[in-house]
């Protein structure tokens, strides 16, 4: 039992079994892995925040493009042209023919 008495005298062992250190260690382990707001959840939330910020930037550019398109479509002729090309709209007394050009060379 001589090793046990030597072990009790060791400062590192005394510090490791100090009640404050044990409680602090338990608290840190609990907060890192078991708590509802643990570190792993924070990492996941941070990645989601980065993705959402990137999508915000994408949507801001789309909004700017759409606002520019709306300004161009204020003219009635441009609006009619856009409707005809994009949505294949036509007047009542006309027919629309869609011609697709085959780009594959034989």
TORKERO-625604 format. One record per residue (C-alpha): residue number from 0; x, y, z. Coordinates in nm, 2 decimals, decimal comma. Example, Ala and Ser with C-alpha at 12.3 -4.5 7.8 and 13.67 -1.06 7.14 Angstrom:
BEGIN
@n: 0	u: 1,23	v: -0,45	w: 0,78
@n: 1	u: 1,37	v: -0,11	w: 0,71
***
This chain:
BEGIN
@n: 0	u: 0,00	v: 0,00	w: 0,00
@n: 1	u: 0,30	v: 0,22	w: -0,02
@n: 2	u: 0,20	v: 0,32	w: -0,38
@n: 3	u: -0,14	v: 0,44	w: -0,25
@n: 4	u: 0,02	v: 0,67	w: 0,00
@n: 5	u: 0,26	v: 0,81	w: -0,26
@n: 6	u: -0,04	v: 0,86	w: -0,50
@n: 7	u: -0,23	v: 1,05	w: -0,23
@n: 8	u: 0,07	v: 1,28	w: -0,18
@n: 9	u: 0,10	v: 1,36	w: -0,55
@n: 10	u: -0,02	v: 1,72	w: -0,62
@n: 11	u: -0,17	v: 1,63	w: -0,96
@n: 12	u: -0,39	v: 1,36	w: -0,81
@n: 13	u: -0,50	v: 1,59	w: -0,53
@n: 14	u: -0,59	v: 1,85	w: -0,79
@n: 15	u: -0,78	v: 1,60	w: -1,01
@n: 16	u: -0,99	v: 1,48	w: -0,71
@n: 17	u: -1,06	v: 1,83	w: -0,59
@n: 18	u: -1,44	v: 1,88	w: -0,57
@n: 19	u: -1,43	v: 2,21	w: -0,77
@n: 20	u: -1,23	v: 2,04	w: -1,05
@n: 21	u: -1,47	v: 1,74	w: -1,06
@n: 22	u: -1,77	v: 1,96	w: -1,07
@n: 23	u: -1,62	v: 2,19	w: -1,34
@n: 24	u: -1,52	v: 1,89	w: -1,55
@n: 25	u: -1,87	v: 1,74	w: -1,52
@n: 26	u: -2,02	v: 2,08	w: -1,62
@n: 27	u: -1,79	v: 2,12	w: -1,92
@n: 28	u: -1,86	v: 1,77	w: -2,05
@n: 29	u: -2,23	v: 1,82	w: -1,99
@n: 30	u: -2,23	v: 2,15	w: -2,18
@n: 31	u: -2,02	v: 2,02	w: -2,47
@n: 32	u: -2,22	v: 1,70	w: -2,54
@n: 33	u: -2,54	v: 1,65	w: -2,35
@n: 34	u: -2,71	v: 1,99	w: -2,31
@n: 35	u: -2,98	v: 2,11	w: -2,55
@n: 36	u: -2,75	v: 2,39	w: -2,66
@n: 37	u: -2,44	v: 2,18	w: -2,69
@n: 38	u: -2,13	v: 2,26	w: -2,90
@n: 39	u: -2,23	v: 2,02	w: -3,18
@n: 40	u: -2,57	v: 2,20	w: -3,22
@n: 41	u: -2,39	v: 2,53	w: -3,23
@n: 42	u: -2,17	v: 2,41	w: -3,51
@n: 43	u: -2,47	v: 2,29	w: -3,70
@n: 44	u: -2,65	v: 2,62	w: -3,65
@n: 45	u: -2,35	v: 2,82	w: -3,76
@n: 46	u: -2,34	v: 2,62	w: -4,09
@n: 47	u: -2,71	v: 2,68	w: -4,14
@n: 48	u: -2,66	v: 3,05	w: -4,08
@n: 49	u: -2,38	v: 3,06	w: -4,34
@n: 50	u: -2,60	v: 2,88	w: -4,59
@n: 51	u: -2,89	v: 3,12	w: -4,52
@n: 52	u: -2,67	v: 3,42	w: -4,56
@n: 53	u: -2,55	v: 3,29	w: -4,90
@n: 54	u: -2,91	v: 3,23	w: -5,01
@n: 55	u: -2,99	v: 3,59	w: -4,90
@n: 56	u: -2,72	v: 3,72	w: -5,13
@n: 57	u: -2,86	v: 3,50	w: -5,42
@n: 58	u: -3,21	v: 3,63	w: -5,36
@n: 59	u: -3,09	v: 3,99	w: -5,34
@n: 60	u: -2,93	v: 3,96	w: -5,69
@n: 61	u: -3,24	v: 3,80	w: -5,83
@n: 62	u: -3,45	v: 4,08	w: -5,68
@n: 63	u: -3,22	v: 4,34	w: -5,84
@n: 64	u: -3,25	v: 4,16	w: -6,18
@n: 65	u: -3,63	v: 4,14	w: -6,15
@n: 66	u: -3,65	v: 4,51	w: -6,06
@n: 67	u: -3,45	v: 4,60	w: -6,36
@n: 68	u: -3,68	v: 4,38	w: -6,57
@n: 69	u: -3,99	v: 4,55	w: -6,43
@n: 70	u: -3,84	v: 4,89	w: -6,52
@n: 71	u: -3,78	v: 4,77	w: -6,87
@n: 72	u: -4,13	v: 4,64	w: -6,90
@n: 73	u: -4,30	v: 4,97	w: -6,81
@n: 74	u: -4,32	v: 5,03	w: -7,18
@n: 75	u: -4,63	v: 4,85	w: -7,32
@n: 76	u: -4,44	v: 4,73	w: -7,63
@n: 77	u: -4,17	v: 4,57	w: -7,42
@n: 78	u: -4,43	v: 4,41	w: -7,20
@n: 79	u: -4,62	v: 4,27	w: -7,50
@n: 80	u: -4,29	v: 4,14	w: -7,64
@n: 81	u: -4,20	v: 3,98	w: -7,31
@n: 82	u: -4,54	v: 3,81	w: -7,28
@n: 83	u: -4,52	v: 3,68	w: -7,63
@n: 84	u: -4,17	v: 3,54	w: -7,60
@n: 85	u: -4,18	v: 3,41	w: -7,24
@n: 86	u: -4,54	v: 3,29	w: -7,20
@n: 87	u: -4,63	v: 3,23	w: -7,57
@n: 88	u: -4,93	v: 3,47	w: -7,54
@n: 89	u: -5,11	v: 3,57	w: -7,85
@n: 90	u: -5,39	v: 3,79	w: -7,97
@n: 91	u: -5,73	v: 3,64	w: -8,04
@n: 92	u: -5,71	v: 3,66	w: -8,42
@n: 93	u: -5,35	v: 3,52	w: -8,47
@n: 94	u: -5,18	v: 3,18	w: -8,46
@n: 95	u: -4,85	v: 3,11	w: -8,30
@n: 96	u: -4,61	v: 2,87	w: -8,45
@n: 97	u: -4,31	v: 2,75	w: -8,25
@n: 98	u: -4,02	v: 2,65	w: -8,46
@n: 99	u: -3,74	v: 2,46	w: -8,30
@n: 100	u: -3,42	v: 2,45	w: -8,48
@n: 101	u: -3,23	v: 2,12	w: -8,47
@n: 102	u: -2,88	v: 2,20	w: -8,38
@n: 103	u: -2,74	v: 1,85	w: -8,41
@n: 104	u: -2,55	v: 1,80	w: -8,73
@n: 105	u: -2,60	v: 1,47	w: -8,91
***
